[in-house]
């Protein structure tokens, strides 16, 4: 099972990512922009996805992935019940969120 320690390690393992407090819970940022937050008391995280990625993942994984209600959800904020998903998918979601906000110099291959 995926743990909050796994989420933390994957998020801060991405280039130039840092952990910072966000209203009392962990957030993960690159270039000052949040790409993931986590609630340690509950196996859920939020990732910021492009709207088309959000739509596709929500459709493919109902009950485990859903848009955040309201404005933020319409902008790509997505809740992920990570304990219900395969670790490789969770890592992919974190990577996509990171790539969506990271400076171009970090995302060029």
C-alpha angles and dihedrals in degrees: 000000000000115000133200086252089060091051091049093048093048094047098047090041091070117095114286093350119149136185119236137167117264113187092323100318135083121275129181120218143180120198088356094302122119116235100164139017129187139203106210095195090059128039093243134111135180120227126186108230134176107263093248091052090047092052094049095047093045090052093047097045111033113181092023103055124036139155117262106252118261132358099349092052091052087054093054104272104148132186116222123194090206097186088067094056140071112265093237091057092049091051090049090053091051091048093049091049091049092048090050093062104024120108113265092245088066097046100048113104 
